[in-house]
Amino acid sequence: MQFQFLLPTKIVMEPGLRARTAEHLQPLGLKHVLLVTDAGVKNAGLLEEIYTSLNQAGIRFDEISDVKPNPRSEDCNRAAERFRNTGIDGLLAVGGGSAMDAAKAISVLLTHDGKVEDYEGAFTLKHAVLPIVAIPTTAGTGSEVTFFSVITDTQRHFKMSLLDYRLGPVLALLDSNITATLPPAIAASTGMDALTHAIEAYTGKPANPISDGLALHAIRLISRHLLAAVREPGNLNAREQMLVASLIAGMAFGNADIASVHCISEAIGGMYDTPHGVGNAIFLPFVFSHNRDADLERHADVAYALGIDPNLNAADAAQAAVERLFNMSRELGIPSFREVKGVREEDFLTIAEKSKSNISDASNAKPMTVESYLQVIRDAFHYAS
């Protein structure tokens, strides 16, 4: 057996933690940070305690508060031009995966020449980036502990990935109170995003013993708490458990990769601006079903973690898991692929080709071709729930 596992991120979790943000930035020596967030987080008032903490500690900050879902390359490039050579010594990302991905990309551009498109792919960075501190406001992406930044190339309508261990945040501050304001629809889609991370980390080819343990526990937590977190926004225990599940699923896939569900979701995200979690939720049952005969035992392990009868044999358990994943999406109100805005059948081949070209395609449990992607996409479009 041979594997590696890296987690350069210090993790601190505590209710109300964001009111003490500066206490955690000061040991890092940060004196002038760029706060990266989105309009929804700002308008919800989630930054006020952070502002107060930074001001009281004398930590200067500039702010970008217009990060879009599926962050765009042109916006990252524009931000870098604005803030280069302004004395910024770190980034503070407050938000979901989009804010954290944007912060990672901007951190690259504040320490490297050129545009974000120049650093697409794995290990293209020339040197270290500015330190990143992440405060997640959703329970889904796990980006606070991963080494990826996924950015939409607006010229190609393609979600490209930057991968480098130096992109991992140095500090993740998890305030379990912050997800109490999360709208149910976003709690649903981001929760299914976390579930996809965990399942692909466990069933994918690069899985390792440490990621396996994290992934299976994340699946168990999500199975137990996601529905309550969506239907009962005041259920703080369920929301807190989902934040933990998202975190450890991020730790798992950050070291074991994602796979073909994400390849398709990122393709449609780049083309139609589909929310990432929605795309993952739509395609997870179809890819899981397609992959299961590649390793029935591992797919059965996922089934048991989802709460499927442990007395079922591997084949029957894996089949039951497919139905369980479909049911979860229905219960959570996830739209079908046919209902996604902008989807056209004439685009299916392009989606399949972009999925195949994704950096994580090779990690899928079963080798995928353009034709097999195309079949999964057609199955999802014509599926009658």
C-alpha positions, 0 to 999 in steps of 0.5 A: 500500500502506498498513499499520501495525505496532506492537510495544511489547514488549521481548523477551528470550529465554535459557535459565534467564532466570526466575532473573533476573526481578528484573534485568529488572523493576528498570529498569522501576522496579517495586517491588510487583508482582502475580504472576498465575499458575495452580495448575498452574504453581505446583504444578510448582515453576516459580515458585520461582526467580522468588520467589527473584529477587524477594526478593533484589532487594527487590521486593514481590509479591502473588500470584493463583495460581488463574487458570482456563483461559478466565479468568472475568470474575467472578474478574478483578473479584474480584481487582481489588476485592482489590488496588485501592489496595494500591500495586501498580505492575505485573503479572507474568504467569507461565503460558499465555494464561489467566494473561496474559489475566487479568493484562491484564484485572486491570491495566485494573481496577486503573487504571479503575473498574467491571468488566471487562465495561465495557471489552469491545470495541476501544479502550474504555480511558480511559487507560494501564494498569499495566505488564505483564511476561509469562513464557510457560510454554506455546508457543501463545498469543503473548499475551506480545506481543499487545494482546488480553485474552479473558475469559469473561463468566460471565453470558452464557457468552461469551468477550469481547475487550478490545483496546487497544494499551496492553494489550501487555506492556512486557516478555516474558521467554522462558525456553526451559527452562520449557517442558521440563515442559509435558505432551505434550497441552498442548504439542499443543493450544497448538502448534496454537493457535500454528499457527492464529494464524499461518495466520489472520494470513496468510490474513485480510483485515488481513494486511500485509507484516511480519505475512506474513513472521512468519506464514509463518516461524512456520508453517514452524517449527511444521510442522518441530518440533511433533510432536517437541516433543509426542512427545519432551518432552526434545527441548529444541531442538524445545521452544525452536523452538516457543516462538519460533514461538508468539512470532512468530505472536503478533507476526503476529496481534497486528497482523493479527488472527485470524479465523473459527477463533477465532470458533468456538473462543471461542464453544465455549470460552465455552459448554463451557469447551473448551480454546482450543487444542483448539477451534482445532485442531478447526476449523482444517481446516474453516475453511481448506477453506471459505476457500481459494477466497477467495484460492488463492495465499495458501492455497497459500503456507500449504501450501508453508510446511507442507511441501507439494510446492512443484511443486503448483499453488495449488488442489492445494496448498491441498487438500493443506494441508487434509489435512495439517491434519487429519493433524496433529490426528490425529497429536497426539491432538486430539479430534474436535468430537463428542468435546468434553464437553458439545457438543449439536446443539441448541446449533449455532445459538447457537454460529454466532450467537456466532461471527458476533458475535465482534470478529474475524469481519470479518477472515476471508478469506471473508465469513461468515454465521450459516448458513456458520458453522452449516455449518462446525460441522455438518461438523466434528461429522459428520466421520469421520476 
